[in-house]
Amino acid sequence: MVLRRSVSVAALALVASLAFGGRAQAAYSYATTFTVDGGTTPGATIMNTATGAVVTFGSTTVTFTNVTKPFPPGLFVPGQQSINVVDFVITSTGTPGPTGDTFTIGYNIGLGITNNPPPGTAGSQLFNVPGSLSLMNYNQSNGVVQNSLNAAGSVTIGGILFSGALNQFAPGTVNGSGGNIGGVITTQAAIPEPSSIVMGGSAAALLAAAFGLRRRFT
């Protein structure tokens, strides 16, 4: 009785190890490059940098910062995650009142996504997403900002299907909390690799052996 139970438990533990423990979960990483382009209101001072961009118009300055999600740990596949692609801060020294600086910032977001196997294969792809930020009546006490960007689509990278949209926006407050542009990405796992299929067959064989041994020692 004891021998039967020990053999069965050990075999089932090995089955679980081969069936599940041998499978690694994919993860992806991303990095963004924010640049200000020609869609910006004339008269604005533009400085694109390695970390983002800075735009000044009148008494108002907007500082943009790139975002990186490195691997490891990355973001796991399959799954759905909210991503942040650029942070920004708005400051102004304008006189408080109902009016202030009004201008538009045209921009491009370079979004690079990298799949890190297994499963799937190593792969990267860069997406350029244009948009614009409209700032109205900014001074040191008030202002309204609106973002014009709604990019959506799907692509396969390294055998992983990425579907998503950059449709999220947090405006922040002038001389206060920062804002950001982001979205949601959903990923689906790649087709199981041949090694996973082989392990699945081995697990089935071991499972049959486990029950065979249990019968033998019954």
Short mmCIF file of the C-alpha atoms (twelve columns), coordinates in Angstrom:
data_MODEL
# 
_entry.id   MODEL 
# 
loop_
_atom_site.group_PDB 
_atom_site.id 
_atom_site.type_symbol 
_atom_site.label_atom_id 
_atom_site.label_alt_id 
_atom_site.label_comp_id 
_atom_site.label_asym_id 
_atom_site.label_seq_id 
_atom_site.Cartn_x 
_atom_site.Cartn_y 
_atom_site.Cartn_z 
_atom_site.pdbx_PDB_model_num 
ATOM 1   C CA . MET A 1   0.000  0.000  0.000   1 
ATOM 2   C CA . VAL A 2   2.771  2.480  0.955   1 
ATOM 3   C CA . LEU A 3   4.892  1.552  -2.066  1 
ATOM 4   C CA . ARG A 4   1.942  1.983  -4.396  1 
ATOM 5   C CA . ARG A 5   1.177  5.438  -3.080  1 
ATOM 6   C CA . SER A 6   4.823  6.586  -3.174  1 
ATOM 7   C CA . VAL A 7   5.298  5.500  -6.785  1 
ATOM 8   C CA . SER A 8   2.062  7.153  -7.915  1 
ATOM 9   C CA . VAL A 9   2.811  10.457 -6.173  1 
ATOM 10  C CA . ALA A 10  6.365  10.571 -7.501  1 
ATOM 11  C CA . ALA A 11  5.244  9.839  -11.063 1 
ATOM 12  C CA . LEU A 12  2.488  12.432 -10.947 1 
ATOM 13  C CA . ALA A 13  4.917  15.012 -9.594  1 
ATOM 14  C CA . LEU A 14  7.243  14.334 -12.508 1 
ATOM 15  C CA . VAL A 15  4.321  14.638 -14.925 1 
ATOM 16  C CA . ALA A 16  3.455  18.056 -13.525 1 
ATOM 17  C CA . SER A 17  7.073  19.138 -13.722 1 
ATOM 18  C CA . LEU A 18  7.402  18.179 -17.376 1 
ATOM 19  C CA . ALA A 19  3.988  19.407 -18.421 1 
ATOM 20  C CA . PHE A 20  4.171  22.802 -16.753 1 
ATOM 21  C CA . GLY A 21  7.570  23.458 -15.276 1 
ATOM 22  C CA . GLY A 22  9.302  23.100 -18.623 1 
ATOM 23  C CA . ARG A 23  7.296  25.880 -20.203 1 
ATOM 24  C CA . ALA A 24  8.689  29.391 -19.881 1 
ATOM 25  C CA . GLN A 25  6.412  32.399 -20.069 1 
ATOM 26  C CA . ALA A 26  7.299  34.973 -22.708 1 
ATOM 27  C CA . ALA A 27  7.731  38.602 -21.813 1 
ATOM 28  C CA . TYR A 28  8.030  41.739 -23.874 1 
ATOM 29  C CA . SER A 29  9.748  45.045 -23.273 1 
ATOM 30  C CA . TYR A 30  9.261  48.460 -24.831 1 
ATOM 31  C CA . ALA A 31  10.922 51.847 -25.107 1 
ATOM 32  C CA . THR A 32  9.682  55.159 -26.500 1 
ATOM 33  C CA . THR A 33  11.289 58.122 -28.246 1 
ATOM 34  C CA . PHE A 34  9.250  61.334 -28.157 1 
ATOM 35  C CA . THR A 35  10.060 64.075 -30.686 1 
ATOM 36  C CA . VAL A 36  8.388  67.387 -31.453 1 
ATOM 37  C CA . ASP A 37  7.842  68.063 -35.167 1 
ATOM 38  C CA . GLY A 38  6.627  70.684 -37.608 1 
ATOM 39  C CA . GLY A 39  3.018  70.677 -36.424 1 
ATOM 40  C CA . THR A 40  3.957  72.992 -33.557 1 
ATOM 41  C CA . THR A 41  2.751  76.615 -33.375 1 
ATOM 42  C CA . PRO A 42  5.288  79.031 -34.950 1 
ATOM 43  C CA . GLY A 43  7.252  80.998 -32.370 1 
ATOM 44  C CA . ALA A 44  7.627  78.098 -29.964 1 
ATOM 45  C CA . THR A 45  11.124 77.110 -28.838 1 
ATOM 46  C CA . ILE A 46  11.701 73.397 -29.440 1 
ATOM 47  C CA . MET A 47  14.485 71.235 -28.037 1 
ATOM 48  C CA . ASN A 48  14.479 67.506 -28.780 1 
ATOM 49  C CA . THR A 49  16.814 65.591 -26.464 1 
ATOM 50  C CA . ALA A 50  17.960 62.024 -25.821 1 
ATOM 51  C CA . THR A 51  15.448 61.749 -22.976 1 
ATOM 52  C CA . GLY A 52  12.461 63.487 -24.576 1 
ATOM 53  C CA . ALA A 53  11.695 67.075 -25.563 1 
ATOM 54  C CA . VAL A 54  11.157 70.560 -24.171 1 
ATOM 55  C CA . VAL A 55  8.791  73.149 -25.727 1 
ATOM 56  C CA . THR A 56  8.425  76.738 -24.565 1 
ATOM 57  C CA . PHE A 57  5.824  79.196 -25.815 1 
ATOM 58  C CA . GLY A 58  5.423  82.568 -24.113 1 
ATOM 59  C CA . SER A 59  5.548  81.953 -20.357 1 
ATOM 60  C CA . THR A 60  4.665  78.234 -20.582 1 
ATOM 61  C CA . THR A 61  7.032  75.261 -20.838 1 
ATOM 62  C CA . VAL A 62  6.142  71.628 -21.475 1 
ATOM 63  C CA . THR A 63  8.766  68.975 -20.684 1 
ATOM 64  C CA . PHE A 64  8.308  65.501 -22.162 1 
ATOM 65  C CA . THR A 65  10.124 62.384 -20.906 1 
ATOM 66  C CA . ASN A 66  10.525 59.073 -22.728 1 
ATOM 67  C CA . VAL A 67  9.403  55.848 -21.017 1 
ATOM 68  C CA . THR A 68  11.198 52.482 -20.950 1 
ATOM 69  C CA . LYS A 69  9.940  49.139 -19.645 1 
ATOM 70  C CA . PRO A 70  13.067 46.929 -19.672 1 
ATOM 71  C CA . PHE A 71  13.515 43.172 -19.737 1 
ATOM 72  C CA . PRO A 72  13.826 41.594 -17.266 1 
ATOM 73  C CA . PRO A 73  11.192 41.578 -15.946 1 
ATOM 74  C CA . GLY A 74  9.256  42.949 -18.912 1 
ATOM 75  C CA . LEU A 75  5.503  42.439 -19.311 1 
ATOM 76  C CA . PHE A 76  4.272  38.838 -19.395 1 
ATOM 77  C CA . VAL A 77  2.604  37.042 -22.301 1 
ATOM 78  C CA . PRO A 78  -0.266 36.269 -22.512 1 
ATOM 79  C CA . GLY A 79  -1.888 39.192 -20.760 1 
ATOM 80  C CA . GLN A 80  -3.322 42.680 -20.928 1 
ATOM 81  C CA . GLN A 81  -1.409 45.659 -19.573 1 
ATOM 82  C CA . SER A 82  -1.814 49.412 -19.484 1 
ATOM 83  C CA . ILE A 83  1.321  51.057 -20.815 1 
ATOM 84  C CA . ASN A 84  2.632  54.583 -20.403 1 
ATOM 85  C CA . VAL A 85  4.497  55.900 -23.477 1 
ATOM 86  C CA . VAL A 86  5.409  59.459 -22.452 1 
ATOM 87  C CA . ASP A 87  5.300  61.601 -19.308 1 
ATOM 88  C CA . PHE A 88  5.037  65.395 -19.363 1 
ATOM 89  C CA . VAL A 89  5.041  68.344 -16.981 1 
ATOM 90  C CA . ILE A 90  3.541  71.782 -17.703 1 
ATOM 91  C CA . THR A 91  4.898  74.867 -15.940 1 
ATOM 92  C CA . SER A 92  3.966  78.511 -16.433 1 
ATOM 93  C CA . THR A 93  4.890  81.885 -14.976 1 
ATOM 94  C CA . GLY A 94  2.083  83.766 -16.727 1 
ATOM 95  C CA . THR A 95  -0.094 86.216 -14.822 1 
ATOM 96  C CA . PRO A 96  -3.189 84.510 -13.333 1 
ATOM 97  C CA . GLY A 97  -6.427 85.240 -15.150 1 
ATOM 98  C CA . PRO A 98  -8.891 83.910 -17.721 1 
ATOM 99  C CA . THR A 99  -6.416 84.174 -20.599 1 
ATOM 100 C CA . GLY A 100 -2.892 82.918 -21.192 1 
ATOM 101 C CA . ASP A 101 -0.651 81.052 -23.632 1 
ATOM 102 C CA . THR A 102 -2.476 79.127 -26.346 1 
ATOM 103 C CA . PHE A 103 -0.484 76.902 -28.692 1 
ATOM 104 C CA . THR A 104 -0.229 73.454 -30.290 1 
ATOM 105 C CA . ILE A 105 2.589  70.904 -30.076 1 
ATOM 106 C CA . GLY A 106 2.873  68.426 -32.941 1 
ATOM 107 C CA . TYR A 107 4.720  65.265 -31.998 1 
ATOM 108 C CA . ASN A 108 5.748  61.763 -32.967 1 
ATOM 109 C CA . ILE A 109 6.042  58.828 -30.583 1 
ATOM 110 C CA . GLY A 110 8.446  56.098 -31.647 1 
ATOM 111 C CA . LEU A 111 7.292  52.956 -29.842 1 
ATOM 112 C CA . GLY A 112 9.705  50.033 -30.012 1 
ATOM 113 C CA . ILE A 113 8.422  46.630 -28.848 1 
ATOM 114 C CA . THR A 114 10.692 43.601 -28.306 1 
ATOM 115 C CA . ASN A 115 9.556  40.021 -27.730 1 
ATOM 116 C CA . ASN A 116 11.821 38.004 -25.421 1 
ATOM 117 C CA . PRO A 117 11.399 34.212 -25.864 1 
ATOM 118 C CA . PRO A 118 10.637 31.458 -25.077 1 
ATOM 119 C CA . PRO A 119 8.037  30.749 -26.347 1 
ATOM 120 C CA . GLY A 120 8.097  32.401 -29.738 1 
ATOM 121 C CA . THR A 121 11.278 33.890 -31.143 1 
ATOM 122 C CA . ALA A 122 13.264 37.036 -30.502 1 
ATOM 123 C CA . GLY A 123 11.909 39.964 -32.499 1 
ATOM 124 C CA . SER A 124 11.532 43.741 -32.443 1 
ATOM 125 C CA . GLN A 125 9.477  46.307 -34.290 1 
ATOM 126 C CA . LEU A 126 9.298  50.109 -34.239 1 
ATOM 127 C CA . PHE A 127 6.026  52.013 -34.663 1 
ATOM 128 C CA . ASN A 128 5.827  55.753 -35.350 1 
ATOM 129 C CA . VAL A 129 2.659  57.309 -33.984 1 
ATOM 130 C CA . PRO A 130 1.918  61.001 -34.738 1 
ATOM 131 C CA . GLY A 131 -0.284 63.220 -32.608 1 
ATOM 132 C CA . SER A 132 -0.730 66.724 -31.228 1 
ATOM 133 C CA . LEU A 133 -1.182 68.420 -27.871 1 
ATOM 134 C CA . SER A 134 -3.329 71.575 -27.706 1 
ATOM 135 C CA . LEU A 135 -2.807 73.931 -24.786 1 
ATOM 136 C CA . MET A 136 -5.312 76.749 -24.186 1 
ATOM 137 C CA . ASN A 137 -5.035 79.829 -21.943 1 
ATOM 138 C CA . TYR A 138 -2.141 78.619 -19.817 1 
ATOM 139 C CA . ASN A 139 -0.821 80.757 -16.969 1 
ATOM 140 C CA . GLN A 140 0.476  79.962 -13.493 1 
ATOM 141 C CA . SER A 141 -2.989 79.188 -12.133 1 
ATOM 142 C CA . ASN A 142 -4.993 77.584 -14.932 1 
ATOM 143 C CA . GLY A 143 -5.094 76.124 -18.444 1 
ATOM 144 C CA . VAL A 144 -6.698 73.363 -20.485 1 
ATOM 145 C CA . VAL A 145 -4.800 70.707 -22.462 1 
ATOM 146 C CA . GLN A 146 -6.198 68.228 -24.977 1 
ATOM 147 C CA . ASN A 147 -4.464 65.338 -26.715 1 
ATOM 148 C CA . SER A 148 -5.238 64.323 -30.288 1 
ATOM 149 C CA . LEU A 149 -4.146 60.697 -30.637 1 
ATOM 150 C CA . ASN A 150 -6.073 57.482 -31.091 1 
ATOM 151 C CA . ALA A 151 -3.890 54.847 -32.695 1 
ATOM 152 C CA . ALA A 152 -4.982 51.203 -32.731 1 
ATOM 153 C CA . GLY A 153 -3.934 48.022 -34.484 1 
ATOM 154 C CA . SER A 154 -2.354 44.583 -34.191 1 
ATOM 155 C CA . VAL A 155 0.940  42.999 -35.252 1 
ATOM 156 C CA . THR A 156 2.799  39.722 -34.751 1 
ATOM 157 C CA . ILE A 157 6.313  39.974 -33.320 1 
ATOM 158 C CA . GLY A 158 8.336  36.815 -32.754 1 
ATOM 159 C CA . GLY A 159 5.207  34.675 -32.996 1 
ATOM 160 C CA . ILE A 160 3.349  36.759 -30.384 1 
ATOM 161 C CA . LEU A 161 0.206  38.660 -31.401 1 
ATOM 162 C CA . PHE A 162 0.147  42.216 -30.033 1 
ATOM 163 C CA . SER A 163 -3.149 44.134 -30.169 1 
ATOM 164 C CA . GLY A 164 -3.629 47.532 -28.635 1 
ATOM 165 C CA . ALA A 165 -4.464 51.210 -28.746 1 
ATOM 166 C CA . LEU A 166 -2.843 54.423 -27.543 1 
ATOM 167 C CA . ASN A 167 -6.046 56.035 -26.326 1 
ATOM 168 C CA . GLN A 168 -5.380 57.035 -22.719 1 
ATOM 169 C CA . PHE A 169 -4.497 60.536 -21.558 1 
ATOM 170 C CA . ALA A 170 -3.951 62.178 -18.166 1 
ATOM 171 C CA . PRO A 171 -3.675 65.996 -18.428 1 
ATOM 172 C CA . GLY A 172 -1.952 66.748 -15.132 1 
ATOM 173 C CA . THR A 173 -2.080 70.267 -13.631 1 
ATOM 174 C CA . VAL A 174 -0.070 73.393 -14.351 1 
ATOM 175 C CA . ASN A 175 2.830  73.815 -11.900 1 
ATOM 176 C CA . GLY A 176 1.617  70.645 -10.222 1 
ATOM 177 C CA . SER A 177 1.217  66.939 -10.977 1 
ATOM 178 C CA . GLY A 178 2.493  65.625 -14.295 1 
ATOM 179 C CA . GLY A 179 0.452  64.095 -17.085 1 
ATOM 180 C CA . ASN A 180 1.003  61.170 -19.439 1 
ATOM 181 C CA . ILE A 181 -0.009 59.542 -22.713 1 
ATOM 182 C CA . GLY A 182 -0.605 55.797 -22.771 1 
ATOM 183 C CA . GLY A 183 -2.828 52.924 -23.790 1 
ATOM 184 C CA . VAL A 184 -3.509 49.209 -23.459 1 
ATOM 185 C CA . ILE A 185 -1.745 46.230 -25.073 1 
ATOM 186 C CA . THR A 186 -3.145 42.702 -25.162 1 
ATOM 187 C CA . THR A 187 -0.875 39.774 -26.060 1 
ATOM 188 C CA . GLN A 188 -1.559 36.176 -27.013 1 
ATOM 189 C CA . ALA A 189 0.953  33.383 -26.530 1 
ATOM 190 C CA . ALA A 190 2.792  31.894 -29.470 1 
ATOM 191 C CA . ILE A 191 1.998  28.429 -30.839 1 
ATOM 192 C CA . PRO A 192 3.696  25.848 -28.548 1 
ATOM 193 C CA . GLU A 193 7.214  24.963 -29.622 1 
ATOM 194 C CA . PRO A 194 8.022  21.378 -30.780 1 
ATOM 195 C CA . SER A 195 9.884  20.744 -27.520 1 
ATOM 196 C CA . SER A 196 6.710  21.555 -25.591 1 
ATOM 197 C CA . ILE A 197 4.780  19.048 -27.687 1 
ATOM 198 C CA . VAL A 198 7.437  16.390 -27.031 1 
ATOM 199 C CA . MET A 199 7.276  17.082 -23.310 1 
ATOM 200 C CA . GLY A 200 3.508  16.785 -23.460 1 
ATOM 201 C CA . GLY A 201 3.849  13.320 -24.998 1 
ATOM 202 C CA . SER A 202 6.387  12.298 -22.378 1 
ATOM 203 C CA . ALA A 203 4.068  13.494 -19.644 1 
ATOM 204 C CA . ALA A 204 1.220  11.402 -21.052 1 
ATOM 205 C CA . ALA A 205 3.479  8.336  -21.160 1 
ATOM 206 C CA . LEU A 206 4.566  8.880  -17.568 1 
ATOM 207 C CA . LEU A 207 0.974  9.347  -16.495 1 
ATOM 208 C CA . ALA A 208 0.062  6.008  -18.062 1 
ATOM 209 C CA . ALA A 209 3.069  4.415  -16.369 1 
ATOM 210 C CA . ALA A 210 2.012  5.843  -13.036 1 
ATOM 211 C CA . PHE A 211 -1.420 4.276  -13.232 1 
ATOM 212 C CA . GLY A 212 0.110  1.040  -14.510 1 
ATOM 213 C CA . LEU A 213 2.377  0.880  -11.484 1 
ATOM 214 C CA . ARG A 214 -0.506 1.621  -9.171  1 
ATOM 215 C CA . ARG A 215 -2.447 -1.304 -10.584 1 
ATOM 216 C CA . ARG A 216 0.571  -3.537 -10.301 1 
ATOM 217 C CA . PHE A 217 1.029  -2.805 -6.621  1 
ATOM 218 C CA . THR A 218 -2.671 -2.920 -5.753  1 
# 
